Amino acid sequence: MRISQLEGRRVALWGWGREGKAAWRAVRSRLPTLPLTLFCTSDEVAAARGCGDAFLKVEDETSADRLAAFDVVIKSPGISLYGAEAAAAAARGTRFIGGTGLWFAEQGDAGDNARNALCITGTKGKSTTTALLAHLLRAAGRRTALAGNIGLPLLELLDVAPAAAPESWVIELSSYQTGDVAASGVRPDIAVVLNVFPEHLDWHGSEARYVADKLQLVTAARPRVAVLNAADPRLAALDLPDSEIRWFGDESGWHLRGDIVFDRDTRVMDTSSLPLPGRHNRGNLCAALTVLDAMGLDAAALATRAKDFIPLPHRLQTLGTRDGLTWVNDSISTTPYASLAALECFAERRVAILLGGHDRGVDWSEFAKALTGHAPQVVVTMGANGPRIHALLAPLAADGEFVLLQAEGLADAVGKARAALDGDGVLLLSPGAPSFGPYRDYVARGRHFAELGGFDPDAISAIPGLGIA
């Protein structure tokens, strides 16, 4: 649905964060007098009413009946389609769309191919891969937009002057947004899926629905080219009759052998000195290089430019050293799998890992199994799911695999970890769980961790390269 097609319909906005404000501005740029109703939190009402829009009605309570009074609701990504209110309103005919879907619809008619849209999703690694791909395209001399879930809503870049228009749009998509692309009917040129394992179960309602929603980027959006990880069994089993499939992660395409990147049987480069911590991030490089190949660019020549990449904040980010301890901020880690990947990066060091946060009901048994014989020195649990993780790990700790401690919150966890390491090792924040509750998001959690170590939170938080360059 294009913005012009909202004319004459009853339209509401749901959410007044950055995505919600971007949607409001985009609608107003096309339809300045369209009556709109905004549903937002009570904390946001004053700011929303102060925006100076005479055609905007602001309310701080939703219900199925209120939502069902509208033909179209433009919702922010964090609001689940499967919540009781949204589901009931949808059953009565209300159409829910997101800003991502509006942006794609503005790129063409249903069935068109957005030939410069390169979309990346995956349970983990999507932000780094997105930023890395944009970096490599810019190194190739292409004017490139870096936007989406990475921190810049697509609708903020809706009206770009023709002289400033990018040659490529590199777009990160969360599982909350992939369905918007499919619903727009406008096909991405290239879509990348890095991996799929359980996350965001509270939003999606079940693991099966999370997987199905995530995969809509390639199953329903029908990109011209689908770039898939051959090492992921869910992806390896896909049949995509409407897309050309390019594989990475095995010997049929770009892959790793140790620290060496190969293109099929051709050795390309040693990745050990690249600013991409962890083997999983070097695998992300293989995904980016596969996209470059699919675009017809010289991926092998561009691979060396990864050495200039600036890593993103809150992702295995080494903050510095304090009192003999190396502080590593991996606050974006919101699954047990991500925490295991973080531990792998420091397998040769003494490590205290801080685990826990908002409880989404994710199973930690595989994490516990992986610690057998390969455990860090210290595990400190915290947050709402901290007691559940602690109980699961207690038998291993009792066998002497590691020291297991329980903390009330992040500050307490840091204090206990520092004492346990006694001036030697890595203090690793890789919670394996979302930050909701004590913190607004993973950024706020990472900033607090930096402050606790005496580091400047502003200096460690900026995402380089957002926008068009």
GIGI-V764255 format. One line per field, one symbol per residue. phi: phi as a letter, one per 40 degrees, with the letter a starting at -180 (. if undefined). A space follows every 10 residues. Layout:
# GIGI-V764255
phi->???
This chain:
# GIGI-V764255
phi->.cccccdgbc bbbbhbcccc cccccccccb bcbccbbbba cccccccccc cgccbbbbbb bbadcccccb cbbcbcdccc cccdcccccc cchccbbbcc cccccccicd gcbccbcbbb bicbgccccc ccccdccccc gccbcbahcc ibddccbcbc cdcbcccbbb bcbcccbccc ccccgccccb bbbcaaadaf ccccgacccd cccccddbcb cfccbbbbcc ccccccccbb ccbcbbcbga ccacabbgcc cbbfcccbac cccccbcgcc cccccccccc cddccgcccc ccdccccccc dccgbfccci bbfgbccbbb cccbbdcccc cccccbccbc bbbbbhiccc gccbcccccc ccgbcccbbb cagccdcccd cccdcccccg cacbbbbcac cccccccccc cfgaibcbca cgaccdhcbc acccccccdc cccgbccccb bcccgcgba
